[in-house]
């Protein structure tokens, strides 16, 4: 199993744990660290899609499913946690793109 796949699995588990288990101490910090690492393993073809998805979730897209009875709150919490992790991954992507542009020939 590749390191990228392991990081993706850890990211999904962290997002679900922080979203569905109330009271996880420093859940935001966990998502930030996992997201920063995730950003390093995003393929260059998928970088724009990840950043756009992070912007969408950060701009309120995570609350779109809140009105669904019984499960809307859970779905909103999951999408909100995913948005936090993807925002951190976007920071890594911005740093990688900047480094790649500064070091290209």
C-alpha positions in Angstrom: 0.0 0.0 0.0 1.4 3.4 -1.0 2.0 6.2 1.4 -0.5 8.3 -0.4 -3.3 5.8 0.0 -2.4 5.4 3.7 -2.6 9.2 4.1 -6.0 9.3 2.4 -7.4 6.6 4.6 -6.1 8.3 7.8 -7.7 11.6 6.5 -11.1 9.9 6.0 -10.9 8.3 9.5 -9.9 11.6 11.1 -12.7 13.5 9.4 -15.3 11.0 10.4 -14.0 10.7 14.0 -13.9 14.5 14.6 -17.3 14.9 13.0 -19.2 12.1 14.7 -17.5 11.7 18.1 -18.2 14.8 20.2 -15.6 16.0 22.5 -12.4 14.9 20.7 -9.8 17.2 22.2 -8.1 19.4 19.6 -10.0 17.9 16.7 -9.3 20.9 14.6 -5.6 20.5 15.2 -5.8 16.8 14.1 -7.6 17.8 10.9 -5.1 20.5 10.2 -2.1 18.2 10.6 -3.7 15.4 8.5 -4.7 17.9 5.9 -1.3 19.4 5.6 0.2 16.0 5.0 -2.6 15.1 2.6 -1.8 18.2 0.5 1.7 16.8 -0.2 0.3 13.6 -1.7 -2.3 15.2 -4.0 -1.4 14.6 -7.7 -0.7 17.8 -9.7 -3.7 17.0 -11.9 -6.1 17.1 -8.9 -4.8 20.2 -7.1 -7.2 22.6 -8.6 -10.2 20.4 -7.9 -9.2 20.0 -4.2 -8.7 23.8 -3.8 -12.1 24.5 -5.4 -13.8 21.9 -3.2 -12.2 23.4 -0.1 -13.4 26.9 -1.2 -16.9 25.5 -1.8 -17.1 23.9 1.6 -15.6 26.9 3.3 -18.1 29.3 1.6 -21.1 27.5 3.1 -21.5 24.4 0.9 -21.1 22.2 4.0 -24.5 23.4 5.3 -26.4 22.5 2.2 -27.6 19.1 3.6 -28.5 20.4 7.0 -32.3 20.4 6.3 -32.5 16.7 5.7 -34.4 15.2 8.7 -32.5 12.9 11.1 -29.1 12.8 9.2 -28.7 16.4 8.0 -26.8 17.5 11.0 -24.4 14.5 10.7 -23.8 15.1 7.1 -23.1 18.8 7.7 -20.7 18.0 10.5 -18.8 15.5 8.2 -18.6 18.0 5.3 -17.5 20.8 7.7 -14.7 18.5 9.1 -13.7 17.6 5.5 -13.6 21.3 4.7 -11.2 21.9 7.5 -8.9 19.2 6.3 -9.1 20.3 2.7 -8.3 23.9 3.7 -5.1 22.7 5.3 -4.3 20.6 2.3 -4.8 23.7 0.1 -2.1 25.5 2.2 0.3 22.7 1.4 -0.6 22.8 -2.3 0.0 26.6 -2.4 3.4 26.0 -0.8 4.3 23.2 -3.2 3.2 25.2 -6.3 5.2 28.2 -5.2 8.2 26.0 -4.6 7.9 24.3 -7.9 7.6 27.7 -9.8 10.6 29.1 -8.0 12.8 26.2 -8.7 11.9 25.4 -12.3 14.4 26.1 -15.0 
